[in-house]
Amino acid sequence: PYVTEQLWHHLPRLPKTEEMAAHSLMLADWPQMDDARLVQDKDAIASFECFQALTRSIRNARSEYNVEQGKKIAATIVAPGELKDM
């Protein structure tokens, strides 16, 4: 929660108004979208899905081998071409 709150404070947003007086993410209004279609970057989505799969695999391995929470482990990642530079 702390990291999320800190990131939120660095996002661009409209100046504070009477209706939107939140200084905290917990008190902020839920974001509203206009009628414009959301642009999606298929390459970015595919890269993020690879990163999610990698993260899931490392977490699963840590769980299977009962690695203590917070303990660093060594990991070797083999990736093709463009994924190496992520």
C-alpha positions in Angstrom: 0.0 0.0 0.0 2.8 2.5 0.8 4.4 2.1 -2.6 1.1 2.4 -4.4 0.3 5.6 -2.5 3.7 7.1 -3.3 3.4 6.3 -7.0 -0.1 7.9 -7.0 1.3 11.1 -5.7 3.6 11.3 -8.8 0.9 10.8 -11.4 -0.3 13.8 -13.3 -3.8 14.9 -12.3 -6.1 17.9 -12.4 -5.6 20.6 -9.6 -7.5 19.9 -6.4 -11.1 21.1 -6.3 -13.8 21.2 -3.6 -15.3 17.9 -4.9 -11.9 16.2 -5.4 -10.1 17.2 -2.2 -8.3 13.9 -1.8 -4.7 14.1 -0.6 -4.6 10.3 -0.4 -5.3 7.6 -2.9 -7.7 5.9 -0.4 -9.9 9.0 -0.5 -9.6 9.8 -4.2 -12.5 9.4 -6.6 -12.6 6.4 -8.8 -11.1 7.3 -12.2 -13.6 7.9 -15.0 -13.1 7.2 -18.7 -14.5 9.3 -21.5 -16.1 7.8 -24.5 -12.8 7.5 -26.4 -11.5 4.0 -27.2 -8.6 2.9 -25.1 -5.5 2.5 -27.2 -3.7 -0.8 -26.6 -0.1 -1.6 -27.5 0.0 -5.3 -28.4 3.8 -5.5 -28.1 3.7 -3.9 -24.6 0.9 -6.3 -23.6 2.9 -9.3 -24.8 6.1 -8.1 -23.0 4.2 -7.6 -19.8 2.6 -11.0 -20.0 6.1 -12.5 -20.4 7.2 -10.6 -17.3 4.2 -11.8 -15.4 4.9 -15.4 -16.3 8.6 -15.0 -15.3 7.5 -13.5 -11.9 5.0 -16.3 -11.4 7.6 -18.9 -12.2 10.1 -17.5 -9.7 7.5 -17.2 -7.0 6.4 -20.8 -7.6 10.0 -22.1 -7.4 10.5 -20.2 -4.1 7.3 -21.7 -2.7 8.1 -25.3 -3.9 11.6 -25.1 -2.3 10.3 -23.3 0.9 12.6 -20.3 0.5 12.2 -17.8 3.4 10.3 -14.7 2.6 12.7 -11.8 1.8 15.7 -14.1 1.1 17.4 -13.5 -2.2 18.0 -16.4 -4.6 20.0 -16.7 -7.7 18.1 -17.2 -11.0 19.2 -17.7 -14.5 16.8 -16.5 -17.2 17.1 -17.7 -20.8 15.1 -15.5 -23.2 15.1 -15.2 -27.0 16.0 -12.0 -28.9 13.9 -9.0 -28.0 12.9 -10.4 -24.6 16.5 -10.3 -23.4 16.5 -6.5 -23.4 13.4 -6.0 -21.3 
